[in-house]
């Protein structure tokens, strides 16, 4: 029975990935390792460096979601660095300035990243005025927890950690833990902690 279940699960996963591949129309560069389906839509480009993992087969939302990357304009670029992991139900939408994710970045489930406000605050021109936009830059070795929202213009320095549920806007240095709504630096990560962690894992 378990053997039959494995076959059914594999067939269902492959068919879901194929379905969303047919729906995708954005330019995709690179060959990510897809567990979850990827829907890449828009006039721009999604670029994967080597060994990027998209989705986790035995985690929350695997069977009920897909990863959505939406470079809406021709100049928009969503880029993910090598050896990074993207969780299930990930959303990245770029309207021009772009989203850059570094190497060895860990991204949890239901994370959303935007380089635009999409609308202005003023109600009389909310649908007609040009919204504010700014590039998002996430450096190497950043860990982003579940249910995080990262807004336009955000920059996160290398080795930093974003706590689950945070709403992030602004520029944050390397080696810090940040969290909250809006996100603030909670504490620094001592470089000795990093060395101890590396040593403990051999």
Secondary structure by P-SEA (a helix, b strand, c coil): caaaaaaaaaaaaaaaaaaaaaacccccccccccccbbbbbccbbbbbccccccccccccccccbbbbbbcccccbbbbbcccbbbccbbbbbbcccbbbbbcbbbbccbbbbbcccccccccccccccccbbbbbbbccbbbbccbbbbccbbbbcccbbbccccccccccccccccccccccccbbbbaaaaaaaaaaac
